[in-house]
Amino acid sequence: MNNFEERTENLKEYVKGLGARADGQELYLRHKEFIEKITPQEAFEVFKSILDEGVKPHDILIYLDKVINAFYKSLSDYKWEKPKNDNYVDDMLKENKSLVEKTDEIKTLLKESDLKVKKEKILKKLLELEGFNAHYIKKENILFPYMEKARPKFEGLAVMWALHDEVREQLKTAIQTVKDESSNEQQINISIARLFFGILGVKKKEELILIPAACEVLSEKDWYEMHRQSLEYDFPFINKVKETFIESPSHEMSSGGVFRTETGEMNFEEILMVFNALPVDLTFVDEYNKVRYFTRPKDRIFPRSPAVIGRSVNNCHPPQSVHIVEEIIQSFRAGKEDSAKFWINVKGRLILIQYFALRGSEGIYRGVLEVSQDITDIKNIDGERRLLTWEK
């Protein structure tokens, strides 16, 4: 066993020991020399190896903060350098700084003596915090895919995605508690304390582990592309920097330039126009479970970035729903099912999500087409509206 493997094994034993509720002090003393020199890269190696043993990301969350607290001094002392093109990193750090300012404002409001006034003021601030979800979405759709492509160990990012989902639920709970006319001061304080512990905990883990690790493995070109793609998203609590990028061609003409079938023909540009004009989000996942293509309609329902191309579909979904995705694909692959559909409410809109098995001319499984559509207005259609009655 080489030194790196020895260090990783010792650190893994320590983390697993905490998960098994062993004596924390005894564990620490036994593995002290390794804990006090842990690096962000090693932290990822440890969590990846634990996930490989079948432990679920949400199960790791139970003891994750104990682990991070033990690793804190070593990680906080660790020296790392920003990339030369540090726009993406700076945006993350600025958003985190602004997040702390928002939470500090809420802490001040907790001192308000009038409960009704306190609820009104805090609710307004909590609703503003919903905008911070864009910070997490940019990580999930841009940073995570680039890191996963750079190193296999970054599949451990599933743990951080699970943290995102936990914070999202904590924010919902806090908002519901403050909105509840019957809630008292203690209930409000508890819900907000849990939210702050979660949301500020994610910030700490980003700055101690995620960002340093990413800076050590991603190229200058990666950072450039990530920043360019991030400009399609919101920047919570900070101003979006206006920049001019040298755009690469959005598409290349295929050989011959014309797609012909017995039902007609279109050139490559026309195909793209048709796909992007459809009032649905389309995503194609191939038979190897890799994302191969997605459309860019005018109003996308769910965010997508070019970073997702080539990414395993398992890594494109929150950890708690991955097993369902795997079951659907397996049923398609085995020929048991040809479609699956779900519907959810997103910001007051009803979204229909459908999965269709794709099969070649011989019936062999070739992948999945995901189709997402806002059916709110369709669901409310009544009576008739004929062509001759069309109005602008």
Buried (B, 14 or more C-beta within 10 A) or exposed (E): EEEEEEBBBBBBBBBBBBBEEBEBEEBBEBBEEBBEEBBBBBBBBBBBBBBEEEBBBBBBBEBBBEBBEBBEEBBEEBEEEBBEBBBBBBBBBBBBEBBEEBBEEBEEBBEBEEEEEBBEBBBEBBEBBBEBBBBBBBBBBBBBBBBBBBBEBBBBBBBBBBBBBBBBEBBBBBBEBBEEEEBEEEEBEBBBEBBBEBBBBBBBBBBBBBBBBBBBBBEEEBBBBBBBBBBBBBBBBBEEEEEEEEEEEEEEEEEEEEEEEEEEEBBBEEBBEEBEEEEBBBBBBBBEBBBBEBBBBEEBBBBBBBBBBEBBBBBBBBBEEBEEBBEBBEBBBEEEBEEBEEEEEEEEEBBBBBBBBBBEEEEEBBBBBBBBBBBBEEEEEEEEEEEEEEEE
